[in-house]
Amino acid sequence: MFRIAVCVSTTIALIASTLPVRAAEFGTRDEAVAMVQRVQRMFKTKGAEATFRAVTAKVREFNDRDLYPFIYNLNGVNVAHGAKPELVGKDLVDFRDQNGDFLIREMIDVTNGPGNGWVDYRWTNPKTNAVEDKSAYIEKMGQYFVGVGIYSSDQINDNTVAIISGSPNSDDTSLQIAYDLAAVLGDGDNLRILPVVGIGGPRNIRDVRALKGIDLGITQTNILNNFRGSNQQLGSDDNKIVYITKLFLEEMHLIARSDITSLQQLQGVKVNLDEKGSGTSYTVRDVFKRLNIKIEEVRMTQAEAFVKLAGGEIGATVLMAGKPAKLMKSLPPGLHFLPVPYSASMGEDYFPTRLTSEDYPEIVPAGQGVDTIAVGTVLVAYNWPKNTDRYRRVEKFVNAFFPRIGDFREPPRHVKWREVNLAAKLPGWTRFEPAETWLNTNNGTEASALKQQAQFETFLSSRGLPRDDQQRRRLYEDFLKWSTREKVRSTGPD
């Protein structure tokens, strides 16, 4: 079982990053079951009394980190205890834990019922001397039951994946995507996703590479490619980053005063490029450089920029975000979307698209659109060696995430999930091996259907076509009929 956690502040992430790697320090569920089985073997070969003595004496095979056995008879009397020998001989059938649960009675019910299973309760951790949440595996053993437990606080750290995303000050789409991952995949102590508020863009790449406690990050594909190119120019070409999957497109939202009607009018004008180090800042600087437009750069949040725009202190502000961006749904009077036409100088890192009246009905007149460009985004991970705890965490995340991609395309999740095609490749980069394995294994009808739908959604979104669910479903049905006819025409009937 696995748990993914989402952190809402970098400070919390940094605190979490100071925690030691837990895999070698604390026991796991599988190890708890294995210890119960060792007790059972001794009980069968050497008898009850020898087993009770060995458990209470804390012999090596029954004393492993925070793992230890306990044995009770079916009346609730303790006959052996690997952590608290003073409990031996005590009748604890009426004992209640801090939750008010009769835990020994629950264990007896499991013994008399299915004969084995897990029981949750509160108990003292011998490593911390604190009362903590615990889950014990219970198994019937003759006229007794034996149990070995694990402490949930240990599992929280083992089963948490932290994802560095974006800033709430910039209406960052990646932050909303990270929260969706936490909401859909979160499974109590078994799976926890911790979205970490970051800056975005190049900072996220560096955080995945170097910041302790960060397992995954969301960044733009153009920045990732430029990051590698810059490293190669410096004579450093490592393979420390792998990708999990390509995600969605982020559109450029360029908002200007009403007196500015073309990009050329921004020459020498103050333009806000969002917060320093953000993906918006990096991308917009690159775009203006390719277009040979020299602006006077300023950096602030979008909320601050709208105030400066209204006061005439700056000429424009730019935001890279997945449409429809909440901050852009209504603009102050005197502001408008400025078109950003696609040109060949933008290269393969950028895509032509439109902001439409369906995206922003209060800004764009009905049936019209504003030309702009978009960049791809990608979920990346550190290239951990196999058989390490961090590798296992990311692998668990992939195996939880990929089978449920369809759940992310349904309301109330962000509409950008409809563009995600798990099978899409990122040229020049290596996919995390368990992700590639999953895709190769699950290439049947269901996976193909998801891939086909994702491609269709990407096509619609990239061209600003209908966002209405009924229209999209109707168009998708027509697309499937057309696709079937084309397949028959090209291959012939079976």
C-alpha positions as CSV (number, residue, x, y, z in Angstrom):
1,M,0.0,0.0,0.0
2,F,1.1,3.5,-0.7
3,R,0.4,7.1,0.3
4,I,1.0,10.4,-1.6
5,A,1.2,13.8,0.3
6,V,0.8,17.3,-0.9
7,C,2.6,20.1,1.0
8,V,1.2,23.7,0.7
9,S,4.4,25.4,1.5
10,T,8.1,25.1,0.7
11,T,8.8,25.5,4.4
12,I,6.9,22.3,5.2
13,A,8.7,20.5,2.4
14,L,12.1,21.6,3.8
15,I,11.1,20.3,7.2
16,A,9.9,17.0,5.7
17,S,13.2,16.8,3.8
18,T,15.2,16.6,7.0
19,L,13.5,13.4,8.0
20,P,15.7,10.3,7.6
21,V,15.0,7.7,5.0
22,R,12.7,5.3,6.8
23,A,12.8,2.1,4.8
24,A,15.8,0.7,6.7
25,E,14.8,2.1,10.1
26,F,11.3,0.9,10.5
27,G,9.4,-2.2,9.7
28,T,6.9,-2.7,6.9
29,R,3.6,-4.6,6.5
30,D,5.3,-7.4,4.7
31,E,8.0,-7.7,7.4
32,A,5.3,-7.8,10.1
33,V,3.5,-10.7,8.3
34,A,6.9,-12.5,7.9
35,M,7.6,-12.2,11.6
36,V,4.2,-13.6,12.5
37,Q,5.0,-16.6,10.3
38,R,8.3,-17.1,12.1
39,V,6.5,-17.2,15.4
40,Q,4.1,-19.8,13.9
41,R,6.9,-22.0,12.8
42,M,8.5,-22.0,16.2
43,F,5.2,-22.7,17.8
44,K,4.7,-25.8,15.6
45,T,8.3,-27.1,16.0
46,K,9.2,-26.2,19.6
47,G,5.9,-25.7,21.3
48,A,4.0,-23.0,23.1
49,E,6.2,-22.4,26.2
50,A,9.5,-22.2,24.2
51,T,7.8,-19.7,21.8
52,F,6.5,-17.6,24.6
53,R,9.9,-17.4,26.3
54,A,11.7,-16.5,23.1
55,V,9.2,-13.7,22.3
56,T,9.4,-12.2,25.7
57,A,13.2,-12.6,25.9
58,K,13.4,-10.5,22.7
59,V,15.6,-13.0,20.8
60,R,17.0,-11.7,17.6
61,E,14.6,-13.2,15.2
62,F,11.7,-11.6,17.1
63,N,13.2,-8.2,17.7
64,D,13.8,-6.2,14.6
65,R,13.8,-2.3,14.8
66,D,10.2,-1.4,15.9
67,L,8.9,-4.9,15.1
68,Y,8.1,-7.3,17.8
69,P,5.4,-10.1,18.4
70,F,2.8,-10.3,21.1
71,I,0.7,-13.4,22.0
72,Y,-2.7,-13.6,23.8
73,N,-5.0,-16.5,24.7
74,L,-8.5,-16.3,23.4
75,N,-9.7,-14.9,26.8
76,G,-7.6,-11.8,26.4
77,V,-4.7,-12.7,28.7
78,N,-1.2,-11.8,27.5
79,V,1.2,-14.8,27.5
80,A,4.2,-13.2,25.7
81,H,5.2,-9.7,24.7
82,G,8.3,-8.6,22.8
83,A,8.3,-5.0,24.0
84,K,6.5,-4.9,27.4
85,P,7.3,-8.1,29.4
86,E,5.5,-6.5,32.4
87,L,2.2,-7.2,30.5
88,V,2.7,-11.0,30.6
89,G,0.0,-12.7,32.7
90,K,-2.3,-9.6,32.6
91,D,-6.0,-9.9,31.5
92,L,-6.4,-7.0,28.9
93,V,-9.7,-8.0,27.4
94,D,-11.3,-4.8,28.8
95,F,-8.4,-2.6,27.9
96,R,-9.3,0.5,25.7
97,D,-6.8,2.4,23.7
98,Q,-6.8,6.2,23.3
99,N,-9.5,5.9,20.6
100,G,-11.8,4.2,23.1
101,D,-11.6,0.9,21.2
102,F,-11.4,-2.5,22.9
103,L,-8.5,-3.6,20.8
104,I,-7.9,-7.0,22.4
105,R,-11.6,-7.9,21.8
106,E,-11.2,-6.8,18.2
107,M,-8.2,-9.0,17.8
108,I,-10.1,-12.0,19.3
109,D,-13.0,-11.3,16.9
110,V,-10.5,-11.5,14.0
111,T,-9.1,-14.7,15.4
112,N,-12.5,-16.3,15.8
113,G,-13.7,-15.0,12.5
114,P,-11.5,-15.0,9.4
115,G,-8.5,-16.2,11.4
116,N,-6.2,-13.5,10.3
117,G,-6.3,-9.8,9.4
118,W,-5.3,-6.3,10.4
119,V,-6.4,-4.3,13.4
120,D,-5.9,-0.5,13.8
121,Y,-5.3,1.0,17.3
122,R,-3.1,3.3,19.4
123,W,0.0,1.9,21.2
124,T,3.4,3.0,22.6
125,N,6.2,3.0,20.0
126,P,9.3,1.5,21.7
127,K,11.5,3.6,19.5
128,T,9.9,7.0,20.4
129,N,8.2,6.1,23.7
130,A,5.1,8.0,22.3
131,V,1.7,6.6,21.8
132,E,1.1,6.4,18.1
133,D,-1.3,5.0,15.5
134,K,-0.5,1.3,14.8
135,S,-1.8,-1.5,12.6
136,A,-1.1,-5.1,13.6
137,Y,-1.4,-8.2,11.6
138,I,-3.2,-10.9,13.7
139,E,-3.2,-14.6,13.0
140,K,-4.7,-17.5,15.0
141,M,-2.2,-19.9,16.5
142,G,-3.8,-22.9,18.2
143,Q,-5.7,-21.6,21.3
144,Y,-3.9,-18.2,21.0
145,F,-3.4,-15.4,18.5
146,V,-0.1,-13.8,17.6
147,G,0.3,-10.3,16.3
148,V,3.0,-8.0,14.9
149,G,2.4,-4.3,14.2
150,I,3.7,-1.4,12.3
151,Y,3.5,2.2,13.3
152,S,1.5,4.4,10.9
153,S,3.7,7.4,11.5
154,D,6.5,5.5,9.9
155,Q,4.4,4.5,7.0
156,I,3.4,8.2,6.4
157,N,7.0,9.0,5.6
158,D,7.6,5.9,3.6
159,N,4.5,6.4,1.5
160,T,4.6,10.1,0.8
161,V,5.5,11.6,-2.6
162,A,6.2,15.3,-2.8
163,I,5.5,17.2,-6.0
164,I,7.0,20.6,-6.6
165,S,4.5,22.7,-8.6
166,G,3.7,26.4,-9.0
167,S,2.7,29.5,-7.1
168,P,-0.8,30.4,-6.1
169,N,0.0,34.1,-6.7
170,S,0.2,33.3,-10.4
171,D,-2.9,31.2,-10.8
172,D,-0.5,28.4,-11.6
173,T,-2.2,25.5,-13.5
174,S,0.4,23.0,-12.3
175,L,-0.5,23.7,-8.6
176,Q,-4.1,22.8,-9.4
177,I,-3.0,19.7,-11.2
178,A,-1.0,18.7,-8.1
179,Y,-4.0,19.2,-5.9
180,D,-6.0,17.0,-8.2
181,L,-3.5,14.2,-7.9
182,A,-3.7,14.5,-4.1
183,A,-7.5,14.4,-4.1
184,V,-8.0,11.5,-6.5
185,L,-5.1,9.3,-5.5
186,G,-4.9,10.0,-1.7
187,D,-5.6,6.9,0.3
188,G,-5.2,7.7,4.0
189,D,-1.9,6.4,5.3
190,N,-1.5,4.1,2.3
191,L,-1.0,6.7,-0.3
192,R,-0.4,10.4,0.2
193,I,0.5,13.1,-2.3
194,L,2.1,16.3,-1.0
195,P,1.9,19.2,-3.5
196,V,4.7,21.7,-2.7
197,V,4.2,25.3,-3.5
198,G,7.1,26.3,-5.7
199,I,8.1,29.0,-8.2
200,G,7.7,26.9,-11.3
201,G,9.8,26.6,-14.5
202,P,13.6,26.2,-14.2
203,R,13.4,26.3,-10.4
204,N,11.3,23.2,-10.3
205,I,13.9,21.3,-12.4
206,R,16.6,22.3,-10.0
207,D,14.5,21.3,-7.0
208,V,13.8,17.8,-8.4
209,R,17.6,17.4,-8.9
210,A,18.8,18.8,-5.6
211,L,16.1,19.7,-3.0
212,K,15.8,17.0,-0.3
213,G,12.3,15.5,0.0
214,I,11.1,16.4,-3.5
215,D,10.2,13.4,-5.7
216,L,8.4,14.9,-8.7
217,G,8.1,18.2,-10.4
218,I,6.0,19.9,-13.1
219,T,7.8,22.2,-15.6
220,Q,7.5,23.3,-19.2
221,T,9.0,21.2,-22.0
222,N,10.7,24.2,-23.6
223,I,12.5,25.0,-20.3
224,L,13.5,21.3,-19.8
225,N,15.0,21.2,-23.3
226,N,16.8,24.5,-22.8
227,F,18.1,23.3,-19.4
228,R,19.8,20.3,-21.1
229,G,21.2,22.5,-23.9
230,S,22.7,24.9,-21.4
231,N,24.3,22.1,-19.5
232,Q,25.8,20.6,-22.7
233,Q,27.3,24.0,-23.6
234,L,29.1,23.9,-20.2
235,G,30.4,20.4,-20.8
236,S,27.9,18.7,-18.5
237,D,25.4,16.3,-19.9
238,D,24.0,14.1,-17.1
239,N,20.9,11.8,-17.0
240,K,19.6,12.9,-13.5
241,I,16.1,13.8,-14.9
242,V,13.6,11.3,-16.3
243,Y,10.0,12.1,-17.3
244,I,6.8,10.4,-16.1
245,T,4.4,11.7,-18.7
246,K,3.8,14.8,-20.8
247,L,0.9,16.7,-19.4
248,F,-1.1,19.7,-21.0
249,L,-0.5,22.9,-22.9
250,E,-0.1,26.3,-21.1
251,E,-1.2,29.2,-23.2
252,M,0.3,32.7,-23.2
253,H,-2.0,35.3,-21.8
254,L,-0.7,38.7,-22.8
255,I,-2.8,41.5,-21.2
256,A,-2.2,45.1,-22.4
257,R,-3.6,48.6,-22.0
258,S,-6.2,49.5,-24.6
259,D,-3.8,51.9,-26.4
260,I,-1.4,49.0,-27.2
261,T,-2.7,46.9,-30.1
262,S,0.3,45.0,-31.4
263,L,3.5,43.3,-30.0
264,Q,5.7,45.9,-31.8
265,Q,4.2,48.6,-29.6
266,L,5.8,46.9,-26.6
267,Q,9.3,47.9,-27.7
268,G,10.9,49.7,-24.7
269,V,7.7,49.4,-22.6
270,K,7.5,48.1,-19.1
271,V,6.1,44.5,-19.2
272,N,5.5,42.3,-16.2
273,L,6.9,38.8,-16.6
274,D,5.5,37.5,-13.4
275,E,7.6,36.5,-10.4
276,K,11.3,36.1,-10.8
277,G,12.3,32.5,-11.6
278,S,8.8,31.5,-12.7
279,G,8.0,29.5,-15.9
280,T,6.2,32.6,-17.3
281,S,9.3,34.8,-16.8
282,Y,11.6,32.2,-18.5
283,T,9.3,31.5,-21.4
284,V,8.3,35.1,-22.2
285,R,11.9,36.3,-22.2
286,D,12.7,33.6,-24.7
287,V,9.7,34.5,-26.9
288,F,10.4,38.2,-27.0
289,K,14.1,37.5,-27.7
290,R,13.1,35.3,-30.7
291,L,10.7,38.0,-31.9
292,N,13.4,40.7,-31.4
293,I,11.2,42.8,-29.1
294,K,13.2,44.5,-26.4
295,I,11.0,45.3,-23.4
296,E,11.7,46.8,-20.0
297,E,11.2,43.8,-17.7
298,V,9.5,44.1,-14.4
299,R,8.5,41.3,-12.1
300,M,5.5,41.1,-9.7
301,T,2.4,39.0,-9.1
302,Q,-0.5,39.2,-11.5
303,A,-2.7,40.9,-8.9
304,E,-0.1,43.6,-8.4
305,A,0.4,43.9,-12.2
306,F,-3.3,44.7,-12.8
307,V,-3.1,47.6,-10.3
308,K,0.0,48.9,-12.1
309,L,-1.7,48.5,-15.5
310,A,-4.8,50.4,-14.4
311,G,-2.6,53.2,-13.2
312,G,-0.6,53.3,-16.4
313,E,2.7,52.4,-14.7
314,I,3.3,49.4,-17.0
315,G,2.1,48.6,-20.5
316,A,1.4,44.9,-20.2
317,T,1.6,41.7,-18.1
318,V,2.0,38.1,-19.2
319,L,1.0,34.8,-17.7
320,M,1.7,31.3,-18.9
321,A,-1.3,29.2,-17.6
322,G,-3.7,26.6,-18.8
323,K,-6.9,28.2,-20.1
324,P,-9.3,29.2,-18.7
325,A,-7.1,30.8,-16.0
326,K,-9.1,32.0,-13.1
327,L,-7.2,35.3,-12.8
328,M,-8.0,36.1,-16.5
329,K,-11.7,35.4,-16.5
330,S,-12.5,39.1,-16.0
331,L,-10.1,42.0,-16.7
332,P,-10.3,45.5,-15.2
333,P,-11.7,48.1,-17.6
334,G,-9.3,49.4,-20.2
335,L,-7.4,46.1,-20.5
336,H,-7.5,43.4,-23.3
337,F,-5.8,40.3,-24.6
338,L,-3.1,41.2,-27.0
339,P,-2.6,38.8,-29.9
340,V,0.6,36.8,-30.0
341,P,0.9,35.4,-33.6
342,Y,3.0,32.3,-34.1
343,S,6.1,32.7,-36.2
344,A,8.7,30.3,-37.5
345,S,11.3,31.9,-35.2
346,M,9.6,30.3,-32.2
347,G,10.7,26.9,-33.3
348,E,9.4,23.5,-32.2
349,D,9.1,24.4,-28.5
350,Y,5.9,26.5,-29.1
351,F,2.5,25.8,-30.6
352,P,-0.1,28.1,-32.2
353,T,-3.4,28.3,-30.5
354,R,-6.3,30.7,-29.6
355,L,-8.0,32.2,-26.6
356,T,-11.7,31.9,-27.4
357,S,-15.0,33.3,-26.2
358,E,-15.8,29.9,-24.7
359,D,-12.6,30.2,-22.7
360,Y,-13.2,33.8,-21.6
361,P,-16.8,34.9,-22.4
362,E,-16.5,38.2,-20.5
363,I,-13.4,39.2,-22.5
364,V,-13.6,37.7,-25.9
365,P,-16.7,38.5,-28.1
366,A,-18.9,35.6,-28.9
367,G,-17.6,33.5,-31.8
368,Q,-14.2,35.2,-31.8
369,G,-10.8,34.4,-30.7
370,V,-7.3,35.9,-29.9
371,D,-4.3,34.3,-31.5
372,T,-1.6,33.2,-29.0
373,I,1.0,30.5,-28.4
374,A,1.3,27.6,-26.0
375,V,4.1,25.4,-24.5
376,G,3.9,21.9,-23.3
377,T,4.3,20.8,-19.7
378,V,5.8,17.6,-18.3
379,L,5.9,15.6,-15.0
380,V,9.5,14.8,-14.2
381,A,11.4,12.8,-11.5
382,Y,14.9,12.3,-10.3
383,N,16.6,9.3,-11.9
384,W,17.0,7.3,-8.7
385,P,18.9,4.0,-8.8
386,K,16.7,0.9,-8.7
387,N,16.0,-0.8,-5.4
388,T,16.2,2.5,-3.5
389,D,13.4,3.9,-1.3
390,R,12.9,7.0,-3.5
391,Y,12.7,4.9,-6.7
392,R,10.1,2.7,-5.0
393,R,8.0,5.8,-4.0
394,V,7.9,7.1,-7.6
395,E,7.2,3.6,-8.9
396,K,4.2,3.3,-6.5
397,F,3.0,6.7,-7.6
398,V,3.1,5.7,-11.3
399,N,1.2,2.4,-10.6
400,A,-1.5,4.3,-8.7
401,F,-1.8,7.2,-11.2
402,F,-1.7,5.6,-14.6
403,P,-4.6,3.2,-14.2
404,R,-6.8,6.1,-13.0
405,I,-6.1,8.6,-15.7
406,G,-9.8,8.4,-16.8
407,D,-10.9,9.7,-13.3
408,F,-9.0,12.9,-13.9
409,R,-10.9,13.8,-17.0
410,E,-14.2,14.1,-15.1
411,P,-15.5,17.1,-13.2
412,P,-14.6,18.7,-10.9
413,R,-11.0,18.1,-12.0
414,H,-9.1,20.7,-14.0
415,V,-10.2,20.7,-17.7
416,K,-6.6,20.5,-18.8
417,W,-6.6,16.8,-17.7
418,R,-8.5,16.2,-20.9
419,E,-5.4,17.0,-22.9
420,V,-3.1,14.5,-21.1
421,N,-2.0,11.5,-23.2
422,L,0.1,9.2,-21.0
423,A,1.6,7.5,-24.1
424,A,2.9,10.7,-25.6
425,K,6.7,10.7,-25.9
426,L,9.1,13.5,-25.0
427,P,11.8,13.4,-27.7
428,G,15.4,13.3,-26.4
429,W,14.4,12.3,-22.9
430,T,14.1,8.9,-21.1
431,R,10.9,7.9,-19.5
432,F,11.0,6.6,-15.9
433,E,11.3,2.8,-16.4
434,P,8.2,1.7,-14.4
435,A,6.1,4.2,-16.4
436,E,7.4,2.8,-19.7
437,T,6.8,-0.7,-18.4
438,W,3.2,0.1,-17.5
439,L,2.5,1.6,-20.9
440,N,4.0,-1.4,-22.7
441,T,2.0,-3.8,-20.5
442,N,-1.3,-1.9,-20.8
443,N,-1.5,-1.4,-24.5
444,G,-4.8,-3.2,-25.0
445,T,-8.2,-1.8,-26.0
446,E,-8.8,0.3,-22.8
447,A,-5.4,2.0,-23.1
448,S,-5.8,2.6,-26.8
449,A,-9.2,4.1,-26.2
450,L,-7.8,6.5,-23.5
451,K,-4.9,7.4,-25.9
452,Q,-7.4,8.1,-28.7
453,Q,-9.6,10.2,-26.5
454,A,-6.6,12.2,-25.1
455,Q,-5.4,12.9,-28.7
456,F,-8.9,14.1,-29.6
457,E,-9.1,16.4,-26.6
458,T,-5.6,17.8,-27.3
459,F,-6.7,18.6,-30.9
460,L,-9.8,20.4,-29.7
461,S,-8.1,22.4,-27.0
462,S,-5.1,23.4,-29.2
463,R,-7.5,25.0,-31.7
464,G,-9.9,26.6,-29.2
465,L,-12.8,24.4,-30.3
466,P,-15.9,23.6,-28.2
467,R,-15.5,23.3,-24.4
468,D,-19.2,22.4,-23.9
469,D,-19.3,18.8,-22.7
470,Q,-22.3,17.8,-24.9
471,Q,-20.7,19.3,-28.0
472,R,-17.4,17.6,-27.3
473,R,-19.1,14.2,-26.8
474,R,-21.0,14.6,-30.0
475,L,-17.8,15.5,-31.9
476,Y,-15.9,12.6,-30.3
477,E,-18.6,10.2,-31.4
478,D,-18.3,11.5,-35.0
479,F,-14.5,11.3,-34.7
480,L,-14.7,7.6,-33.7
481,K,-17.0,6.8,-36.6
482,W,-14.7,8.6,-39.0
483,S,-11.6,6.8,-37.5
484,T,-13.3,3.4,-37.9
485,R,-14.1,4.1,-41.6
486,E,-10.5,5.3,-42.3
487,K,-9.1,2.2,-40.6
488,V,-11.2,-0.1,-42.8
489,R,-10.3,1.8,-45.9
490,S,-6.6,1.6,-45.2
491,T,-6.4,-2.0,-44.0
492,G,-9.5,-3.6,-45.4
493,P,-12.0,-5.6,-43.4
494,D,-10.9,-8.4,-41.1
